[in-house]
Amino acid sequence: MLGADEGITLMELLPPVGWADVATKQDLALLEQRVDARFDKVDARFERVESRMEARFDAIDARFEIVDGRFDTLKFEVLGTMERELRSQTWKLFALNAAAMGAMIGALVAVAKP
């Protein structure tokens, strides 16, 4: 297509290699098989690592569920204790207020008597 002179010029621009250095379709197919085999090994390795990581994360999730349960139990214990203490303090305050009002009424009655 190019002509003899252009073809010679093009061939002279190629690096000086022999036919043994030229890759064939068979060479490329073998290389592809080797690359595919290596990728298969890498994929299998990643699957094993992923499986181990999933197992570890499942174990960590289980531990967090246990900790969450303990926190819930502790929360209810603390809230129950706070409620009991608040009731106790409220009744004490009510009793002290009632006693103080009774004392004030008694004092007023005593002062109001002629």
C-alpha positions in Angstrom: 0.0 0.0 0.0 2.7 2.4 0.9 5.2 1.4 -1.7 8.6 -0.3 -1.6 10.6 2.8 -0.5 8.2 3.6 2.4 8.1 0.0 3.5 11.9 -0.2 3.6 12.0 3.1 5.6 9.4 1.7 8.0 11.3 -1.5 8.5 14.5 0.4 9.1 12.8 2.3 12.0 12.0 -0.9 13.8 14.4 -2.0 16.6 17.0 -4.6 15.5 15.4 -7.9 16.8 15.0 -11.3 15.3 11.9 -13.3 14.7 12.5 -15.1 18.0 11.7 -11.8 19.8 8.3 -11.4 18.2 5.3 -12.5 20.3 2.8 -14.8 18.7 -0.8 -15.2 19.4 0.1 -18.5 21.2 2.6 -16.6 23.4 -0.1 -14.1 24.3 -2.6 -16.9 25.1 -0.1 -18.6 27.4 0.6 -15.3 29.1 -3.1 -14.7 29.5 -3.5 -18.1 31.1 -0.6 -17.4 33.5 -2.0 -14.0 34.5 -5.5 -15.5 34.9 -4.1 -18.2 37.2 -2.3 -15.6 39.3 -5.5 -13.5 39.6 -7.4 -16.6 40.6 -4.9 -17.3 43.4 -5.2 -13.6 44.5 -9.0 -13.8 44.4 -9.0 -17.0 46.5 -6.7 -15.4 49.0 -8.9 -12.3 49.3 -11.9 -14.6 49.8 -10.1 -16.4 52.7 -9.1 -13.0 54.2 -12.6 -11.7 53.8 -14.1 -14.8 55.4 -11.8 -14.5 58.4 -12.6 -10.8 58.7 -16.3 -11.5 58.6 -15.9 -14.1 61.4 -14.0 -11.6 63.5 -16.5 -8.8 62.9 -19.3 -11.2 63.8 -17.5 -12.0 67.1 -17.0 -8.3 67.7 -20.7 -7.6 67.0 -21.6 -10.3 69.5 -19.4 -8.8 72.1 -20.9 -5.4 71.5 -24.4 -6.9 72.0 -23.3 -8.3 75.3 -21.9 -4.9 76.4 -25.1 -3.2 75.2 -27.1 -5.6 77.3 -24.9 -4.9 80.3 -25.3 -1.1 79.8 -29.1 -1.5 79.6 -29.1 -3.5 82.8 -26.9 -0.9 84.5 -29.1 1.9 83.2 -32.2 0.4 84.7 -30.4 -0.3 88.0 -29.2 3.3 88.1 -32.6 4.7 87.2 -34.3 2.5 89.8 -31.9 3.6 92.5 -32.4 7.3 91.5 -36.2 6.8 91.6 -36.0 5.2 95.1 -33.7 8.0 96.4 -35.9 10.7 94.9 -39.0 9.2 96.5 -37.2 8.9 99.8 -36.0 12.5 99.6 -39.5 13.8 98.5 -41.2 12.1 101.5 -38.6 13.5 103.9 -39.0 16.9 102.5 -42.8 16.6 102.7 -42.6 15.4 106.3 -40.2 18.3 107.2 -42.5 20.8 105.5 -45.5 19.4 107.3 -43.7 19.6 110.6 -42.5 23.1 109.9 -46.0 24.2 109.0 -47.4 22.5 112.1 -44.8 24.3 114.3 -45.7 27.6 112.6 -49.4 27.0 113.1 -48.8 26.0 116.7 -46.7 29.2 117.2 -49.4 31.4 115.6 -52.1 29.8 117.8 -49.9 30.3 120.9 -49.3 33.9 120.0 -52.9 34.6 119.0 -54.2 33.3 122.4 -54.8 36.2 124.9 
